[in-house]
Amino acid sequence: MSLVSVPPFVTTHWVKIRPVSLDRIFTSRMIHALVASDSLCFPLILGGPFLHHNRAIVDVFKHSCMIPTFAYDLLNLHVKSCTPAMPFDKDIRVLHANVLTELEARLLSQRALIARTSSPLLTTTAAAVTSRINDLTRAEYLTSLDRKLHSKYSDHFPSALPPAHQLPTDVLYRIRLRDPQKPLPPRSYPCPRKY
């Protein structure tokens, strides 16, 4: 039996990498990785330095490798549950129509029971006519009262406003502002605080 000679494993280059889990929950700390030839069985082999840098806790009995900072188990990957996609508007309309159809079918017996036990609603025509007559009487009374007040105080209620050149020019009082250009500060309250 002849022994096949295996070429020695020699590396000359290294790179800095930061591996990320497939579900993107765990991100490793920056580690130095040796670049090897293509003869390896895996594209990336993580060993003791990786476990040490990420402070991994290896439990051989439970077959787990926990990263405590992420509460992440590297050996027992769980499928991440994703939220269901929002339905389209057309689907929502179809669901809405289906719900209404089902409700109508289930409540059909109650509708028949209510129709048998209740009496039909009769509109009281006389009350509606009386209410409308009262409204019209009240409006007519207010209109006549308005006419009486206008005739009684006709000097205060002119039929048409006079032109601007016919307005009185005698000034009874005048308000002079100290500084008419000064802006007034806005108040957030309706009156001064002392009142």
Order of alpha helices (4+ residues) and beta strands (2+ residues): beta-beta-alpha-beta-beta-beta-alpha-alpha-alpha
